[in-house]
């Protein structure tokens, strides 16, 4: 039918189809069930959220927060990660007391709307507690979606563009030799990317043993760590002088084939970051992570003008106000967001798509306090995304594998998905209960917030 005939046909019907009322549209759908798209299975009743449960477990001493979404379909459950290890009990409260009653009865297919409505449900939005709580539900709903479709989650995200996700291994030590030995061991296991950290002699440090951190339990009244009683001392200048020497040593000993990474952990000034980047350029880093704190995002424009070192940033970010400017202005090379910190897989896949158009690759934050559920979720996104960079992580300890049945396999330096519907992971709840988080206090790692300069000024980690 050409355009003229189409217009004439509309005139004969009074153009009713263009101006149909909402009721008429609903009636038309009801009369034609084949148009309904709410359910995967034709004629099935909507599958709804029946219950949401929070599981706190620490199989290897790391406080993990796992969310179980139970549905009205018998046996159909989803698993999500809501781990904010330093504030696990607060996230548990946010889920159990606030999100759970808000979401009971919702249709499990409405993942996007559940995320958006949860986002504004507290009016004051953003922040790690709300976003981690939302992440647990969001990832679990994607797990359910994959199980209902009978497909691994990466299939629902577009299918594989690679067989596996290249991982990077953490190599650390108290001397250059120890770091070298750790890196060699990783290379022998097939890792092509190695992050290297070394202790600064005489100082507390990041990425090595945290000696000098306050002991477990409340300190004695006359021994409270503070500005006039610093105990874990760190200074940026010796660190900035030492790191280039570490890389000079490693390149001479390990050669050029291995990709080397390093995490500054935001503890230097802009000038020190620029000098460090320039000094590291001859050693061809894969990336330098978090050279500046998120409070100093505007400094990245100046840093970018001064160095060719690839920059990774983002593990402390919560909202788009923090990461979108760095992405759109091409001020970083790798986005390091912690997926549960921004609310789960739903926002992460949008960040991944945005990054592709600005030449930024993903290197999602994936340390031990990202549970195997979180690793499986980001792996699904990495397998289906063109602009993947590298996956943080080298192994899951045995106790963790026992609790999280079906952890992604790591083989020859690659993380491989379980070829099962959804995330491919199920949680052994009885075994998880045998690894409770410490009763506390303390209920978090006291080494954050207690590392200080020599004069007592607290260091921002």
C-alpha positions as CSV (number, residue, x, y, z in Angstrom):
1,X,0.0,0.0,0.0
2,X,1.4,3.4,-1.0
3,X,1.2,6.5,1.1
4,X,-1.9,7.9,-0.7
5,X,-3.8,4.7,-0.3
6,X,-2.8,4.5,3.4
7,X,-4.1,8.0,4.0
8,X,-7.4,7.2,2.3
9,X,-7.8,4.0,4.3
10,X,-7.4,6.0,7.5
11,X,-10.0,8.6,6.4
12,X,-12.5,5.8,5.8
13,X,-12.1,4.6,9.4
14,X,-12.1,8.1,10.8
15,X,-8.5,7.7,11.8
16,X,-9.6,5.8,14.9
17,X,-6.5,3.7,15.1
18,X,-4.4,6.9,15.6
19,X,-6.6,8.2,18.4
20,X,-7.6,5.0,20.2
21,X,-8.3,5.4,23.8
22,X,-6.3,3.6,26.5
23,X,-9.3,1.3,27.2
24,X,-9.7,0.5,23.5
25,X,-6.0,-0.3,23.3
26,X,-6.2,-2.6,26.3
27,X,-9.3,-4.3,24.9
28,X,-7.5,-4.9,21.6
29,X,-4.6,-6.6,23.5
30,X,-7.0,-8.7,25.5
31,X,-8.7,-9.9,22.3
32,X,-5.3,-10.8,20.8
33,X,-3.3,-12.7,23.4
34,X,-0.5,-13.3,21.0
35,X,0.4,-9.6,21.4
36,X,1.0,-9.9,25.1
37,X,4.7,-9.8,26.0
38,X,4.6,-9.8,29.8
39,X,5.4,-13.5,30.0
40,X,7.9,-15.8,28.4
41,X,5.4,-18.7,28.5
42,X,2.2,-18.0,26.7
43,X,-0.8,-18.1,29.0
44,X,1.3,-18.4,32.2
45,X,0.4,-16.4,35.2
46,X,2.9,-13.6,36.0
47,X,5.9,-14.8,38.1
48,X,6.2,-12.5,41.1
49,X,8.6,-11.8,43.9
50,X,7.4,-13.9,46.8
51,X,10.3,-13.1,49.3
52,X,13.7,-11.5,49.5
53,X,16.3,-12.9,51.9
54,X,19.7,-11.6,52.9
55,X,22.5,-14.0,53.6
56,X,25.6,-12.8,55.5
57,X,28.6,-15.1,55.1
58,X,32.4,-14.9,55.3
59,X,33.8,-18.2,54.0
60,X,37.3,-16.8,53.8
61,X,37.1,-14.0,56.4
62,X,35.6,-11.4,54.0
63,X,32.1,-10.1,54.9
64,X,29.9,-11.0,51.9
65,X,26.2,-9.9,51.5
66,X,24.2,-12.2,49.3
67,X,20.6,-11.7,48.3
68,X,18.2,-14.5,47.4
69,X,15.0,-13.5,45.5
70,X,12.3,-16.2,45.8
71,X,9.5,-16.3,43.3
72,X,6.0,-17.6,43.1
73,X,7.2,-20.3,40.7
74,X,8.3,-23.2,42.9
75,X,12.0,-23.7,42.9
76,X,12.8,-20.6,40.9
77,X,15.1,-18.3,42.8
78,X,17.8,-15.8,41.8
79,X,21.1,-14.8,43.5
80,X,22.6,-11.4,43.7
81,X,25.6,-9.6,45.3
82,X,25.0,-6.7,47.7
83,X,28.4,-6.7,49.4
84,X,29.5,-3.5,51.1
85,X,32.0,-5.3,53.4
86,X,32.7,-2.4,55.7
87,X,29.0,-1.8,56.3
88,X,27.4,-5.3,55.8
89,X,24.9,-4.9,58.6
90,X,23.6,-1.6,57.2
91,X,23.0,-3.1,53.8
92,X,21.2,-6.0,55.4
93,X,18.8,-3.6,57.1
94,X,18.2,-1.6,53.9
95,X,17.2,-4.8,52.1
96,X,15.2,-6.5,54.9
97,X,13.4,-3.4,56.3
98,X,13.0,-1.2,53.2
99,X,13.5,-2.8,49.8
100,X,11.8,-6.1,50.7
101,X,8.4,-4.7,51.6
102,X,8.6,-2.3,48.7
103,X,9.2,-5.1,46.2
104,X,7.1,-8.1,47.4
105,X,4.6,-9.0,44.7
106,X,6.4,-7.3,41.9
107,X,6.6,-9.0,38.5
108,X,10.1,-10.5,38.1
109,X,10.2,-9.5,34.4
110,X,10.1,-5.8,35.2
111,X,13.8,-5.5,36.0
112,X,14.3,-1.9,34.7
113,X,11.3,-0.5,36.4
114,X,12.1,-2.2,39.7
115,X,15.6,-0.6,39.5
116,X,14.2,2.9,38.7
117,X,11.4,2.8,41.3
118,X,13.8,1.5,44.0
119,X,16.2,4.3,43.1
120,X,13.7,7.0,44.1
121,X,12.0,5.0,46.8
122,X,14.0,6.7,49.5
123,X,13.7,10.1,48.0
124,X,17.4,10.9,48.9
125,X,19.1,8.6,46.4
126,X,22.6,7.4,45.6
127,X,25.2,6.1,48.0
128,X,26.8,2.7,48.6
129,X,24.2,1.4,51.1
130,X,21.1,1.9,48.9
131,X,23.0,0.9,45.7
132,X,24.4,-2.3,47.1
133,X,20.9,-3.2,48.4
134,X,19.5,-2.5,45.0
135,X,22.3,-4.5,43.3
136,X,21.5,-7.6,45.2
137,X,18.0,-7.6,43.9
138,X,18.9,-6.5,40.4
139,X,21.5,-9.2,39.8
140,X,19.2,-11.8,41.3
141,X,16.4,-10.7,38.8
142,X,18.8,-11.1,35.9
143,X,19.7,-14.5,37.2
144,X,16.0,-15.4,37.2
145,X,15.6,-14.0,33.7
146,X,18.3,-16.3,32.4
147,X,16.9,-19.3,34.2
148,X,13.4,-18.6,32.8
149,X,14.9,-18.3,29.3
150,X,17.0,-21.4,29.7
151,X,20.1,-19.5,28.7
152,X,23.4,-18.3,30.3
153,X,23.1,-14.7,31.2
154,X,25.6,-13.5,28.5
155,X,23.2,-14.8,25.8
156,X,20.6,-12.3,27.0
157,X,23.1,-9.5,26.8
158,X,23.9,-10.2,23.1
159,X,26.0,-13.4,23.1
160,X,29.7,-13.9,23.2
161,X,32.2,-11.8,21.5
162,X,35.1,-13.7,23.2
163,X,35.6,-17.1,24.7
164,X,36.8,-15.9,28.1
165,X,37.7,-12.8,30.1
166,X,41.5,-12.1,30.5
167,X,42.2,-11.8,34.3
168,X,44.9,-10.0,36.2
169,X,46.6,-11.5,39.1
170,X,47.6,-9.6,42.3
171,X,51.4,-9.9,43.0
172,X,52.7,-8.2,46.1
173,X,55.6,-8.5,48.5
174,X,57.8,-6.7,51.0
175,X,60.7,-6.5,48.5
176,X,61.3,-6.3,44.8
177,X,62.4,-9.9,44.8
178,X,59.2,-11.1,46.5
179,X,57.1,-9.2,44.0
180,X,59.1,-10.7,41.2
181,X,58.6,-14.2,42.5
182,X,54.9,-13.7,42.9
183,X,54.6,-12.3,39.4
184,X,56.6,-15.3,38.0
185,X,54.3,-17.7,39.7
186,X,51.3,-16.0,38.1
187,X,52.9,-16.1,34.7
188,X,53.6,-19.8,35.1
189,X,49.8,-20.3,35.8
190,X,49.0,-18.6,32.5
191,X,48.3,-15.0,33.6
192,X,49.3,-12.4,31.0
193,X,48.3,-9.5,33.3
194,X,49.8,-8.9,36.7
195,X,49.2,-6.1,39.2
196,X,52.3,-5.4,41.3
197,X,52.4,-3.8,44.7
198,X,55.4,-3.5,47.1
199,X,55.8,-2.3,50.6
200,X,57.5,1.0,51.2
201,X,60.3,0.3,53.7
202,X,59.5,1.7,57.1
203,X,55.9,2.6,56.3
204,X,52.4,1.0,56.3
205,X,51.2,0.3,52.8
206,X,48.5,-0.8,50.5
207,X,48.5,-4.1,48.7
208,X,50.9,-5.8,51.1
209,X,50.5,-6.8,54.7
210,X,48.8,-4.2,56.8
211,X,51.0,-4.2,59.8
212,X,50.4,-1.3,62.1
213,X,46.6,-1.6,61.8
214,X,44.9,-1.5,65.2
215,X,44.2,-4.9,66.7
216,X,40.8,-6.4,66.7
217,X,38.4,-5.1,69.3
218,X,38.1,-1.7,70.9
219,X,41.5,-0.1,71.7
220,X,42.4,0.7,75.3
221,X,41.1,4.1,76.4
222,X,44.6,5.5,76.6
223,X,45.6,4.0,73.2
224,X,43.0,5.4,70.8
225,X,44.4,6.0,67.3
226,X,44.0,9.6,66.3
227,X,45.8,12.7,65.1
228,X,47.9,12.8,68.2
229,X,48.5,9.1,68.4
230,X,49.1,7.8,64.8
231,X,50.3,4.2,64.5
232,X,50.1,3.1,60.9
233,X,52.2,5.7,59.2
234,X,52.4,6.3,55.4
235,X,54.1,9.1,53.5
236,X,53.6,9.7,49.7
237,X,57.1,11.0,48.8
238,X,59.1,7.8,49.6
239,X,56.4,5.8,47.8
240,X,56.5,8.0,44.7
241,X,60.3,7.6,44.5
242,X,60.2,3.8,45.0
243,X,57.6,2.7,42.5
244,X,59.5,3.5,39.3
245,X,62.5,1.5,40.7
246,X,60.1,-1.5,41.2
247,X,59.1,-1.3,37.6
248,X,62.6,-0.9,36.4
249,X,63.5,-4.1,38.3
250,X,60.5,-6.1,37.0
251,X,60.9,-5.1,33.3
252,X,64.5,-6.1,33.5
253,X,63.7,-9.5,35.1
254,X,60.3,-10.4,33.5
255,X,60.7,-8.9,30.0
256,X,58.2,-7.0,27.9
257,X,55.5,-9.7,27.2
258,X,53.7,-9.6,30.6
259,X,51.3,-6.7,31.1
260,X,52.1,-4.9,34.4
261,X,49.5,-2.9,36.4
262,X,49.8,-0.8,39.6
263,X,47.3,0.7,42.0
264,X,48.2,4.1,43.6
265,X,45.0,4.0,45.7
266,X,44.6,7.8,45.5
267,X,47.2,8.7,48.1
268,X,49.2,11.3,46.3
269,X,48.8,14.9,45.2
270,X,48.3,16.0,41.6
271,X,51.9,17.0,41.2
272,X,53.1,13.7,42.6
273,X,50.7,11.8,40.4
274,X,52.1,13.7,37.3
275,X,55.7,13.0,38.3
276,X,54.9,9.3,39.0
277,X,53.2,8.9,35.6
278,X,56.1,10.5,33.8
279,X,58.6,8.3,35.6
280,X,56.7,5.2,34.8
281,X,56.2,5.8,31.1
282,X,59.4,3.9,30.0
283,X,58.0,0.7,31.6
284,X,54.8,0.5,29.5
285,X,52.2,-0.1,32.1
286,X,48.8,-1.7,31.0
287,X,47.3,0.8,33.4
288,X,47.9,2.9,36.5
289,X,44.9,2.7,38.8
290,X,43.3,5.4,40.9
291,X,46.2,8.0,40.8
292,X,43.8,10.6,42.3
293,X,40.9,10.4,44.7
294,X,37.3,10.9,43.4
295,X,37.0,14.2,45.3
296,X,39.7,15.5,42.8
297,X,38.0,14.4,39.5
298,X,38.7,17.7,37.9
299,X,42.5,17.0,38.2
300,X,42.2,14.3,35.6
301,X,42.1,16.9,32.9
302,X,45.5,18.2,33.9
303,X,46.9,14.7,34.4
304,X,45.7,13.7,31.0
305,X,47.6,16.5,29.3
306,X,50.9,15.5,31.0
307,X,51.2,11.7,30.4
308,X,50.6,8.9,28.0
309,X,50.2,6.3,30.9
310,X,46.8,4.5,30.5
311,X,44.6,5.6,33.5
312,X,42.1,3.4,35.3
313,X,39.6,5.0,37.7
314,X,36.3,4.4,39.5
315,X,36.2,1.8,42.2
316,X,34.8,4.4,44.7
317,X,32.3,5.9,42.4
318,X,28.6,5.7,43.2
319,X,26.7,7.7,40.6
320,X,26.8,8.9,37.0
321,X,27.7,12.4,38.2
322,X,31.1,11.0,39.1
323,X,32.0,8.8,36.1
324,X,30.1,10.2,33.1
325,X,32.3,13.4,32.8
326,X,35.5,11.3,32.9
327,X,34.2,9.0,30.2
328,X,32.7,11.6,27.8
329,X,35.8,13.8,28.0
330,X,38.1,10.8,27.4
331,X,40.0,11.5,30.6
332,X,40.5,7.8,31.5
333,X,41.2,4.6,29.6
334,X,39.6,2.0,31.9
335,X,36.5,2.3,34.0
336,X,37.0,0.6,37.4
337,X,33.5,0.8,38.9
338,X,32.5,-1.8,41.5
339,X,29.3,-3.1,40.0
340,X,27.3,-3.5,43.2
341,X,28.4,0.0,44.2
342,X,26.4,1.5,41.4
343,X,23.3,-0.6,41.8
344,X,24.0,-3.8,39.9
345,X,24.1,-5.2,36.3
346,X,21.3,-2.9,35.0
347,X,23.4,0.3,35.3
348,X,26.7,-1.4,34.6
349,X,25.5,-2.5,31.1
350,X,24.6,1.1,30.4
351,X,28.0,2.3,31.5
352,X,29.7,-0.4,29.4
353,X,27.7,0.8,26.3
354,X,28.5,4.4,27.0
355,X,32.2,3.7,27.4
356,X,32.4,1.9,24.0
357,X,31.6,5.2,22.2
358,X,34.4,7.1,24.0
359,X,37.2,4.5,23.7
360,X,37.1,3.5,27.4
361,X,37.4,-0.2,28.3
362,X,36.0,-2.0,31.3
363,X,38.1,-3.3,34.2
364,X,35.3,-3.7,36.8
365,X,36.5,-3.7,40.4
366,X,36.6,-7.4,41.4
367,X,38.5,-8.0,44.7
368,X,37.7,-10.6,47.3
369,X,34.8,-8.5,48.6
370,X,33.1,-9.0,45.3
371,X,31.4,-12.4,45.8
372,X,31.5,-15.1,43.0
373,X,27.9,-14.0,42.2
374,X,29.2,-10.5,41.4
375,X,32.1,-11.9,39.4
376,X,29.7,-14.1,37.4
377,X,27.5,-11.1,36.6
378,X,30.3,-8.9,35.4
379,X,31.7,-11.8,33.5
380,X,28.5,-12.2,31.6
381,X,28.7,-8.5,30.6
382,X,32.4,-8.8,29.7
383,X,31.8,-11.8,27.4
384,X,29.1,-9.9,25.5
385,X,30.8,-6.5,25.3
386,X,33.3,-5.4,22.6
387,X,35.1,-2.8,24.8
388,X,36.2,-5.2,27.6
389,X,39.6,-4.6,29.0
390,X,40.6,-6.9,31.8
391,X,38.9,-8.8,34.7
392,X,40.3,-8.4,38.2
393,X,40.8,-11.7,40.0
394,X,42.9,-14.8,39.9
395,X,41.1,-17.5,42.0
396,X,38.3,-18.4,44.3
397,X,39.5,-20.1,47.6
398,X,38.2,-23.5,48.3
399,X,35.8,-22.5,51.1
400,X,34.3,-19.9,48.8
401,X,33.9,-22.4,46.0
402,X,32.1,-24.7,48.4
403,X,29.6,-22.1,49.5
404,X,29.1,-20.7,46.0
405,X,28.5,-23.8,43.9
406,X,29.4,-23.2,40.3
407,X,32.0,-20.4,40.6
408,X,33.3,-19.3,37.2
409,X,36.3,-21.4,36.1
410,X,39.7,-19.7,35.8
411,X,41.9,-21.5,33.2
412,X,45.1,-20.3,31.6
413,X,44.5,-16.8,32.9
414,X,41.0,-16.6,31.6
415,X,37.7,-16.5,33.5
416,X,35.2,-18.8,31.8
417,X,31.4,-18.8,32.3
418,X,29.5,-21.7,33.5
419,X,27.4,-22.8,30.6
420,X,24.2,-23.0,32.7
421,X,21.0,-20.9,32.7
422,X,21.4,-17.5,34.5
423,X,24.6,-16.9,36.4
424,X,25.3,-20.6,36.8
425,X,25.8,-20.3,40.6
426,X,23.8,-21.6,43.5
427,X,24.5,-20.8,47.1
428,X,24.7,-23.6,49.7
429,X,22.9,-21.8,52.5
430,X,23.6,-24.4,55.1
431,X,27.3,-24.2,54.5
432,X,27.2,-20.4,54.2
433,X,25.7,-20.4,57.7
434,X,28.8,-22.2,59.0
435,X,30.9,-19.1,58.0
436,X,29.1,-16.3,59.8
437,X,30.5,-12.8,59.6
438,X,32.3,-11.8,62.8
439,X,29.9,-10.8,65.5
440,X,31.8,-7.6,66.3
441,X,32.7,-5.1,67.2
442,X,34.6,-4.5,65.0
443,X,32.3,-5.0,62.1
444,X,34.7,-3.7,59.5
445,X,38.3,-3.5,58.6
446,X,39.8,-0.9,61.0
447,X,42.8,-0.4,58.8
448,X,40.7,1.9,56.6
449,X,40.5,5.3,58.4
450,X,43.5,4.7,60.6
451,X,46.5,5.0,58.2
452,X,48.0,8.5,58.8
453,X,50.7,10.8,57.8
454,X,53.7,11.2,60.1
455,X,52.1,14.4,61.5
456,X,48.8,12.5,62.3
457,X,46.8,13.6,59.3
458,X,44.5,10.8,58.2
459,X,45.0,9.3,54.7
460,X,42.1,9.0,52.3
461,X,42.3,5.5,51.0
